[in-house]
Amino acid sequence: MKRIFLASAACLAVAACSGGDGTNPITSGPTDDTEDPTTDPTTDPTTDPGTGIDSDRTVPPGTPSPTADLGIYRYEPPTDTGDGYAQSVSYDAATDTFSVDNLAFDGANTYQRDDMVGSLGPYAVYEGDGVFNDPVTGVPISQFEHKAIYGVSTNTDANGLATTQFAIVRTGAYVGYGFGGFIYQRDGGVTLPTSGQAAYSGQYAALRDFNGRGGLEYATGDMTAAIDFNDFNAGDAVQGKVTNRRVYDVNGSDITASIISALGTQYGRSYTALPQINFVVGPGVLDTNGEILGSVGSNVTDATGALQGFETGKYYAVIAGDNADEIVGVLTTEADDPRYDSVTVRETGGFILYRP
């Protein structure tokens, strides 16, 4: 039975996750987070003659001492409201099941391929059991709705292991966002260019949950990114965008038009598509280990022609490969849902982008 493990807060020590032997770390649940989140420098003073910039750049929890030569894993920063609870997940290729630990009322922690929406583009979709039977009395206990998206790179290392992976787990069972999390990781190292630029493209898939109502939705899109390895001097420059966005209910019905219509009502004009999500370009987003952190946002034009901010959020990613061949990551956005009063929608999307 082949089982692929995504890292958790506990990693086999000594050489960080996916240490140079190409193996994936075996999860063992969360540990003391006092050493996380880890703060990375944005410049290497031995190679950068400039003074750099002051930065409070802080990567998500995970690999405590990252380097460019080894694997890196990161998980969603935990909060009191339920973020970052899914820190230990694994995929069993023999049974096509997805296991998640530390989430309440999600059955026996083993998620099956979703029977209504089995995939979003190249990424697989899984759901927790709807019922769990009391082992003593046999009485069925209704479970909370949990969905998971799992993405795995098409590139492999010498041992046949995927070079990058991501996982996202969210629930629609709470009036607030509820408990879930995301993980992304690179298995192996990266060699970053010292000059030039690189272009990447791929697919984006997301889970949408809500603060102010229950339920879940899916989202998809096309995604591109580019990196300027010459500038900025501190941290290089990264641009990216998600376009051709579509939104679906949990049964797979396309509900994009209803959101576009509600946006038009809110801002007093007609739209033909959802706004694209853009990376905010600025210095200090890329470090020497290949980790990328930054902000994202989207805008709409209102009836007067003025630009209005719609979504805001962050992206988290890491570059992999001998030729900086791919990027894996997760982005999150929040916005007032134009379809409802006093409801915020959060979109948590994963991506694997390849350098053609």
N, C-alpha and C positions, 0 to 999 in steps of 0.2 A: 504494500500500500504506500503510495507516494503522498507525503504530506508536506505542504509548504507552509512555513511559519513566518508570519510577520512579527516584527520585534515588538516587545512590550517595554515597560520601564525597567525591567530587569534583564540585563544582557549578560551573556557569558563574559566575564571580566577579561582582563589582561590586554586584549587587542581590540576592544570595541566590537560592535556587531559585525557579522559577516567578515570576520577577521580574514586575512589574506588567503585563507584556504578555500574560499568560495562557498562555504556552507552558510546556511541561514540560521540565525539564532533561534533557540528553542525558548518559547515564552514561559515565564514563571510568575506572571502577575506583577502588579505595581509594587514599587519599593519607595523608600523615603525620598521625597522630592526636594530635600533641602539643597542638593547640589544643582537642581534645575529650577528654572530654565538656565541654559548655559549662554553666557555672553561671549560673542566672538569679536575679535578685532576686525575692523574694516580694511586695514592696510597692513602690510608687512614692512616694518621699518628697515629691514635689511635690503629690500629691493626698491622701495619707494623713497626717493630723495626728498619728496615734498613733505609738508607738515600734516597732510591729511585733513580730516574733519572730525570734530567732536560728534559722537553718535551714541545713542542709547539703544542701538540695535541689539535685540535679544531674540535668539532663536527659540522655538518651542522645546519642551522637555524631550529628552531622549539620550542619544549618544553623548556621554559626558565630556569626552576629549576627542573631538572629530579631527580627522586629517584628510588630505586629498588622496591618500594611498589606500584607505580602508572604507568599508561600508558605513553608512550613516542611516539612522532611523529617527523619526520624529513623530510625536503624537500630540493631539490637541491639548493645549494647556487646560488643566482641570479648573473648574469654577464651582461655586456653591450652588449654581442653578442647573448643573448636570452635564456641562461640557467636559470632555476628556475622560469619561468613565470607561469607555471601550478602549482599553490599552493592550489587550491580549486577544489576538485573533489568529486563526489559521484556516487554511484551505486543504481539503482532502480531495485530491484529483481522482482517486479511485471511485468515490461515491458522489463527486460533485457537490459536496456540502461545505458549508462555511461555519466555523465555530467562533462564538463570541463569548467572552467572559465578563462578569461584573455588571450586567444589566438585569434589572428585576423583571420578572414575569415575561420572559422571552422563551418559554418552553424549557427544553433540556439543553439550551445553549447551542444547539445545532440548527443552522438555518438551511432550508432546502431552496433549490432554484425556484424563483417566483413563478407561479403557475399562470399569471396574467401578463406580466412583463418580464420575460426571462433575460433580456439583455437591453442595454442602451448603447447602440453602436458596438464597439469592440469590447465593452465592459459587461460583466455578468451581474445580474441582480438576484438577491436572495431575500427570503422572508423567514421570520421566526414562526414557530408553531402557534396556531390559534388556540389550542387547547392543551392542557397538561392534566393528566389523570392522577388524582391522589393515589399514591402507591399502596396505601393501606385499605382504603374504602372503594377505590375506583371512581370516586366522584369527579366528574370533569370540572376543571377550573379554567375559566376564560383567561387568555393571556393578552398582553398589550401588543399593539401593532408595532413591529420592528421591521425595518428594511435595511439592506446592506448593498453597497456597490463595491465590486472588487475588480481592480484593473491590474493587468500584468503585462510586462513588456514583451514584444515579439523578439527582442534580442536576448541571447543567452551567453553565459560565460563558458569556459572550457569544461565545466562540470555539468553543463546543460541546465543551469539554473537561470531564471529570469534576472536580468540586470536591475530592473526596477519594479516596484509594486506600490499600490495604494489601496486603502480600504476606508469606506465611510459607512457609519451606522447611525441611523436616526430613528426616532419614534414619533408617532402621531397621536399618542395616547394621553398626552397632557395638555392642559390649557396653555401652559407655557411651553418652552422648547423641550423640556424633558431631558432624559439621560441618553447619551450617545458618545460619539467621538470619531476621530479620523486618525489614520496612520499613513505615513508615506516613507519609503525607504529606498536606498541604493545599496545593492549587493556588490561590493567591489569598489574600486577607486575611480578617479577621474584625472585626466590630464587636460588642464585648461590652456588654451592658446594664450600667447602673450601679446598678440597683435591681431588685427583683422576683425571681421564680424562673422556671425553665424546665424542662420535662419532655421527655424523649427516649425513643424506643423503637426496637427493631430486632432483627436476628438476630445470633447469635454462632456461629462455626464454628472448630474447632480441630484441630490435629494433636497426637497424644500419642506421645511417645517415652520411652525407658526407660534407666535406669542400673542395670545388673545383668542385662539380657537384651536381645536384639535385637527388631526388629519395630516396627510403627507401628499406630496406631488413629486414628479420627476421633471428634470430639465435636461436638454441636450444642446450642443452647439459645436461649431467648428472653431478651432483655436490655432492661433499662430503666435510665435514669439521670435524675438531677435536680440542678440547680445552684441554690444560693441566692446571688444576686449581692449581697445586702445584708450577709451575714455568712458566715464570720468576716471581721473587718476586714482580716486579713492572709491573702490568698489565696483568699477565698470558700470555700464548703462544697460538696462534691460527694458524692452518694450514688449507688450503682448496685448492680445484682444480676443474676446469670445464673440463670434458673430453667428448669424443664422440660428438664433436661439428659439427653441420650441419648449413648451411646457405640456405635461401630460398628467392626467389623474392616475390613481393607482390601478385602474383597469386598463390603462393604455390609451384612453381617448385623448385626442389632441384638444387642449383647452386654451391654446395660445390666443385665439381670436377674442376670447372673453376678457383676457387681461389687457390686450391692446385696446379694446373698446373702453374698458374702465379707465385706462390711462388717458384716452382721448377726452372722456367726460371730465376727468379731474383737471386736465390742463387746457381744455377748451380748444382742441384742434384734433385733426384726424391723423392717425399714424398707420403705417403699413407693416411695421415689424417692432419687435421688442428692442429697446436700446442695447447697443453692444457694451460689453464690459471691457474697460481699458485699464492696463497697468499705468500707474503714475510713475513717470520717468524722473529719476533723480539719482544723485550719487549715494554710494554706501550700501547698495542692495545686494551685491555679490561679493563673497569672500573667497579666500584662497583655497578653501576646502570644497568649493563648488556649491555652497548653499546660497539660495536667493530668497530674500524677504522684502516685501514691499506692500504698497497700498493699491487698491483697485477702486473703480467707481464707474458709474454710468450717468448719462445726462439725457434730458429731453428738452425740446424747444416748446415753449408755451405759446399761447394765442398771440402774444405781442411780439414774438420772435426772440424773446430772451431765453438764455440757456438756464435750465433748472437742474440741480442735482437730484438724482433719483436714488441710486444705490451707492452704498459705501461699504468698504471692507478691506480685507487683507489677502495676500497670497503668500504661500510658503512652498518652496521647491528646492530640488537638489539636482545638479547635473551629473551625468554618469558617462563612462566610456573613455577609451584611450584617445579618442578624437573629439571629446565632448559631444558624444553622439546623440544623447537624448536628455530630456528633462522630465522628471516626475514631480507632481506636486498637488496641492489642494488650495482652492481659494474659497473664501466665504464672503457673502454680501448680505446686507440687511436693507430693507426698505419698507415704507408704509405700503401695505397691500391696497391698491386702488379699488379692489372689489368690495372691501369691507371697512367698517368704521372701527377704529382703535385696534387694528390688527397689524402686526409686523410680520413680514415673511423673511425667513433666512434661507439662503441658498448655499449649500455646501457641495462644491463640485471638484471632481478629481480629473487629472489629465496626465497623459504620457505623450510627449511631443518628440518627434524624431527629426534629425538633421538629414535631409534627403541626400 
